[in-house]
Amino acid sequence: MKTQIISGGHRTQSQSIKVANFIAKMIEKRGGEAKVTNLARNALPLWDEGVWAGEQRWKDIWGPIETDLKASDSYVIVTPEYNGMASPAIKNFFLFCRGEVVGHKPALLVSVTATLHNGAYPIHELRSSSFKNNKMLYIPDHVICREDEKILNGETPNPDSPTDAFTRVKLDYGVDMLKVYASAMKAVRESGVPNYKDFGSGM
């Protein structure tokens, strides 16, 4: 399984990229291949219609990321919670995604928050709309990484707190489920049924 992990934090040393790198190691320990795209270091300009026109500048900016997305079997979407919202970077990212590239490939949603009680709103926001035209398939399970500075700071099995221990258990399960979905959804994509030309924006 090849998994592309998108870290949607805006800061180069964010907790989101820490979480993304931790998940990458989990996938690699399971024999999978993982690549992390850090949107703080690979910042995408705000989308415009030049993408549709095939302008060279957009090919140069988006092309390498899209190539990685196309080669991947599954995704992990990591977003910080900014004022109760998914990050602008991750929302902008989804404007570029096409069904022909990411459609009917499973994704695990992961939100990152500094507090013990928040983090649900970005999950709800992304589940409600971000998949519509690109057909990315969010698996039913998601993970909220709470108290982000206090978790995932060491190698398993040495959690620093009950919150850290539970977060690691949830991520273990989420990654395992993602792997199963990646295997199952391959048959859907190869069936010839998905029709992006006539139903690219839904039915």
C-alpha positions in Angstrom: 0.0 0.0 0.0 1.3 3.4 -0.9 -0.2 6.2 1.2 0.1 10.0 0.6 -0.1 12.0 3.9 -1.2 15.6 3.6 -0.2 17.9 6.5 -2.4 21.0 6.4 -0.7 23.1 9.0 0.6 26.5 8.0 3.6 26.5 10.3 6.8 24.7 9.2 7.3 23.2 12.7 3.6 22.5 13.4 2.1 19.8 15.5 0.3 18.6 12.4 3.6 17.7 10.6 4.7 15.9 13.8 1.5 13.8 13.7 1.8 13.2 9.9 5.4 12.0 10.3 4.3 9.7 13.2 1.6 8.2 11.0 4.1 7.7 8.2 6.3 5.6 10.5 3.3 3.5 11.5 2.5 2.7 7.9 6.1 1.9 7.1 6.3 -0.5 10.1 3.4 -2.3 8.5 5.3 -2.8 5.3 3.6 0.0 3.5 5.1 3.1 1.7 4.3 6.5 3.0 5.1 10.0 1.7 4.3 13.2 3.6 3.4 16.4 1.8 3.8 19.4 4.1 1.6 22.2 2.8 3.6 24.6 5.0 6.7 23.9 2.9 4.9 23.2 -0.4 2.4 26.1 -0.1 -0.2 26.2 -2.9 -1.3 29.6 -4.1 -5.0 30.2 -3.9 -6.8 28.2 -6.6 -7.9 30.0 -9.8 -9.4 28.9 -13.1 -5.9 28.8 -14.6 -5.8 25.2 -13.3 -8.6 24.3 -15.7 -6.9 26.1 -18.5 -3.8 24.0 -18.1 -1.5 27.0 -17.5 2.1 26.0 -17.2 2.6 27.7 -13.8 0.0 25.5 -12.3 1.5 22.4 -13.9 4.8 23.3 -12.3 3.2 24.0 -8.9 0.5 21.3 -8.7 1.9 18.7 -11.1 4.4 17.0 -8.7 1.8 16.8 -5.9 -0.8 15.4 -8.3 1.7 12.8 -9.6 2.2 11.5 -6.0 -1.6 11.5 -5.4 -2.2 9.5 -8.5 0.4 6.9 -7.6 -1.1 6.5 -4.1 -3.6 3.8 -3.0 -4.8 5.8 0.0 -4.5 9.1 1.9 -4.3 10.5 5.3 -5.6 14.1 5.6 -4.1 15.8 8.7 -5.6 19.2 9.5 -5.1 21.5 12.5 -8.1 23.2 14.1 -7.9 26.9 13.4 -10.7 28.8 15.2 -12.9 25.7 15.0 -12.2 25.2 11.3 -10.1 23.1 9.0 -7.0 25.0 7.9 -7.2 27.2 4.8 -4.3 25.3 3.3 -6.2 22.0 3.4 -9.4 23.5 2.0 -7.5 25.1 -0.8 -5.7 21.7 -1.5 -9.1 20.1 -2.2 -9.9 22.6 -4.9 -7.1 21.2 -7.0 -8.0 17.5 -6.5 -9.7 15.7 -9.4 -11.8 12.5 -9.4 -9.6 10.9 -12.0 -6.7 11.2 -9.6 -8.1 10.6 -6.1 -11.6 9.3 -6.8 -12.7 6.2 -5.0 -9.5 6.0 -3.0 -9.9 5.8 0.8 -8.7 8.5 3.2 -8.3 8.7 7.0 -9.2 12.0 8.5 -7.1 13.2 11.4 -7.5 16.5 13.2 -5.0 18.1 15.6 -5.9 20.4 18.5 -4.1 21.8 21.5 -7.0 21.2 23.9 -8.6 18.1 25.4 -12.1 18.8 24.2 -12.0 20.3 20.7 -11.0 19.0 17.2 -14.4 17.7 16.0 -15.3 20.6 13.9 -12.6 20.2 11.2 -13.6 16.6 10.8 -17.3 17.5 10.3 -16.3 20.3 7.9 -14.2 18.1 5.7 -16.7 15.2 5.7 -19.6 17.6 4.7 -18.1 19.0 1.5 -14.5 18.4 0.6 -15.0 15.1 -1.2 -18.0 16.0 -3.4 -16.3 16.6 -6.8 -13.1 14.7 -6.3 -14.8 11.5 -5.0 -12.2 10.9 -2.3 -13.7 8.3 0.0 -13.4 9.0 3.7 -13.5 5.8 5.8 -16.0 5.9 8.6 -13.4 6.1 11.3 -11.4 9.2 12.1 -8.9 10.3 14.7 -8.8 13.5 16.8 -5.3 14.2 18.2 -6.0 16.2 21.4 -3.4 17.9 23.6 -1.2 17.8 20.6 2.0 19.0 22.3 1.8 16.2 24.9 1.3 13.3 22.5 3.2 11.2 19.9 6.5 12.6 21.1 8.2 9.2 21.4 8.3 5.8 19.9 5.7 3.3 20.8 5.0 1.5 23.1 6.0 4.3 25.5 3.1 6.8 25.8 3.6 9.8 28.0 0.0 10.0 29.3 -3.5 8.3 29.0 -4.4 10.7 26.2 -1.2 9.8 24.4 -1.8 6.1 24.8 -5.4 6.3 23.6 -4.3 8.4 20.6 -1.8 5.8 19.6 -4.4 3.1 19.9 -6.9 5.0 17.7 -4.2 5.7 15.1 -3.2 2.0 15.0 -6.8 1.1 14.3 -7.3 3.9 11.8 -4.2 2.9 9.8 -5.3 -0.8 9.8 -8.7 0.1 8.6 -7.3 2.4 5.9 -5.1 -0.5 4.6 -8.2 -2.8 4.4 -10.2 -0.1 2.5 -7.3 0.5 0.1 -7.3 -3.1 -0.9 -11.1 -3.3 -1.3 -11.5 0.0 -3.3 -9.0 -1.1 -5.9 -11.7 -3.4 -7.4 -14.1 -0.4 -7.6 -11.7 1.7 -9.5 -10.8 -1.1 -11.9 -14.5 -2.0 -12.5 -15.0 0.7 -15.2 -18.1 1.9 -13.5 -16.9 5.3 -12.1 -17.9 7.9 -14.6 -16.1 11.3 -14.1 -17.2 12.7 -17.4 -20.9 12.6 -16.9 -21.1 12.6 -13.1 -17.9 14.5 -12.1 -19.9 16.9 -9.9 -22.2 14.2 -8.5 -25.8 13.2 -9.5 
